[in-house]
Amino acid sequence: MMDTTPLRDAYRALLDAALTVADSSDTSPVPPGGEWNAEQILAHVALVNAATIAAVSCVAAGSNTTYDNRMALDTWTIERLIALAGGNTGLRDRIRLQGDALCALGGPMLSDVELDTPVPTRLLSKDTILADQPMSLRDLITGLAEVELPGHTKQLLALLSC
C-alpha cells in the first residue's frame, strides 16, 4: 500500500498557489514569453491527472496501459480543456477532484504488485524527453507528488512577480 500523504499535500499546495494567483490584484498575470498563463498551467495539470487516472484504472483492471504526456503539452488540447472546464475556477475544481481520486485509487486500493507494474512511459517537457522507458505505476504517482505538482506550483507562484 502506498502512503498518499505527499500526493495529497502536493495537490493542496498547487491548489493554494492557483487560488493565490486567481485572487491576486492582477487578474491575469502575463507570463514571460514562451511560458504558460495560470489557466494553461492548470489545464496541463488536469490533463496529466487524467492520463494518470487512466493508467491507474487500467492497472487496477488488469489491462495493459501506457503513459504518454504529449497530449498534456498540446496547445489546442489545453485551450479546449480550459473552455470545457469553464476557466480557472472549473480547472481548480477538476484538479481537486482528480487529486482526491488519485489519492483514493493510488493508496488503499492498489496492491504493491499493482503499484510495481511497469508502464511503458514517454514524458516530455517542452521539447525535451525526460523519460522514454517503462516506469512503475508507483514511480508515476510519486513523480506527480515530488516533481510535477511542485514544479507547477512554483510556476504558478512565479506569475505573481510577472
C-alpha positions in Angstrom: 0.0 0.0 0.0 1.2 3.5 -0.9 1.2 6.4 1.5 -0.6 9.2 -0.5 0.0 11.9 2.1 2.8 13.5 0.0 0.5 13.5 -3.1 -2.4 15.0 -1.1 0.0 17.7 0.2 1.3 18.4 -3.3 -2.3 18.9 -4.6 -3.1 21.2 -1.7 0.0 23.3 -2.3 -0.8 23.6 -6.0 -4.4 24.5 -5.4 -3.4 27.1 -2.8 -1.0 28.6 -5.2 -3.6 28.6 -8.0 -6.1 30.4 -5.7 -3.5 32.9 -4.6 -2.8 33.7 -8.3 -6.5 33.9 -9.1 -7.2 36.2 -6.1 -4.2 38.5 -6.8 -4.9 42.1 -7.8 -3.6 41.3 -11.3 -6.4 39.1 -12.5 -4.5 37.7 -15.4 -0.7 37.9 -14.9 1.1 37.7 -18.2 3.8 35.1 -18.2 7.2 35.6 -19.8 7.4 34.7 -23.5 7.1 31.0 -24.1 5.6 30.3 -20.7 2.0 29.4 -19.8 -0.5 31.5 -18.0 -2.4 30.2 -14.9 -5.2 28.6 -16.8 -2.8 26.9 -19.2 -0.8 25.5 -16.3 -4.0 24.2 -14.6 -5.3 22.7 -17.8 -1.9 20.9 -18.3 -2.0 19.5 -14.8 -5.6 18.4 -15.3 -4.6 16.6 -18.5 -1.6 14.9 -16.7 -4.0 13.9 -13.9 -6.5 12.4 -16.4 -3.7 10.3 -18.0 -2.5 9.1 -14.6 -6.0 8.2 -13.5 -6.4 6.2 -16.8 -3.2 4.4 -16.2 -4.1 3.6 -12.6 -7.5 2.4 -13.7 -6.1 0.1 -16.4 -3.6 -1.5 -14.0 -6.4 -2.0 -11.4 -8.5 -3.7 -14.1 -5.6 -5.9 -15.1 -5.3 -4.3 -18.5 -2.2 -3.2 -20.4 -1.6 0.5 -20.4 0.9 3.2 -21.5 1.6 6.6 -20.1 2.3 9.5 -22.5 2.1 13.1 -21.5 2.3 14.6 -25.0 -1.4 15.5 -25.2 -1.0 17.5 -22.0 1.5 19.7 -23.8 -0.7 20.2 -26.9 -1.8 23.8 -27.2 -5.1 23.1 -28.8 -6.0 20.4 -26.2 -5.0 22.7 -23.4 -7.2 25.6 -24.7 -10.1 23.2 -25.3 -9.9 21.9 -21.7 -9.9 25.5 -20.4 -13.1 26.1 -22.3 -14.7 22.8 -21.3 -13.9 23.2 -17.6 -15.1 26.8 -17.5 -11.8 28.6 -16.9 -9.7 28.9 -13.8 -12.4 28.0 -11.2 -13.6 25.0 -13.1 -10.0 23.8 -13.6 -9.2 24.1 -9.9 -12.4 22.1 -9.0 -11.4 19.4 -11.6 -7.9 19.2 -10.2 -9.1 18.9 -6.6 -11.5 16.1 -7.6 -8.8 14.3 -9.7 -6.4 14.6 -6.7 -9.0 13.0 -4.4 -9.5 10.2 -6.9 -5.8 9.6 -7.4 -5.2 9.5 -3.6 -8.1 7.0 -3.2 -7.0 4.9 -6.1 -3.3 5.0 -5.6 -3.4 4.5 -1.9 -5.5 1.8 -0.3 -7.0 0.3 -3.5 -3.8 -0.9 -5.2 -1.6 -3.7 -4.0 2.2 -3.4 -4.1 2.3 -5.7 -7.1 -0.1 -3.4 -9.0 1.9 -0.3 -7.9 5.1 -2.0 -9.1 3.6 -2.8 -12.5 5.9 -1.5 -15.3 4.1 1.0 -17.6 5.7 2.0 -20.9 6.2 5.7 -20.4 7.0 8.7 -22.5 7.4 12.0 -20.6 8.3 15.3 -22.3 8.9 18.8 -21.0 8.6 21.3 -23.8 10.7 19.6 -26.5 12.9 17.6 -24.1 12.4 13.9 -23.5 12.5 13.2 -19.7 11.7 9.5 -19.9 11.1 7.0 -22.7 11.2 3.7 -20.9 9.0 1.6 -18.6 8.3 3.1 -15.2 6.4 1.6 -12.3 2.9 2.9 -11.6 4.3 3.8 -8.2 7.0 5.9 -9.8 4.5 7.7 -11.9 2.3 8.6 -8.9 5.4 9.5 -6.8 6.6 11.7 -9.7 3.4 13.7 -9.6 3.9 14.3 -5.9 7.6 15.1 -5.9 8.2 16.7 -9.3 5.2 17.5 -11.5 2.9 19.2 -9.0 5.6 21.1 -7.0 7.1 22.3 -10.3 3.8 23.7 -11.5 3.1 25.2 -8.0 6.4 27.2 -8.4 5.4 28.1 -12.0 2.1 29.5 -10.7 3.6 31.5 -7.9 6.2 32.9 -10.3 3.3 34.5 -12.2 2.8 36.8 -9.1 6.1 38.5 -9.9 5.3 39.0 -13.6 
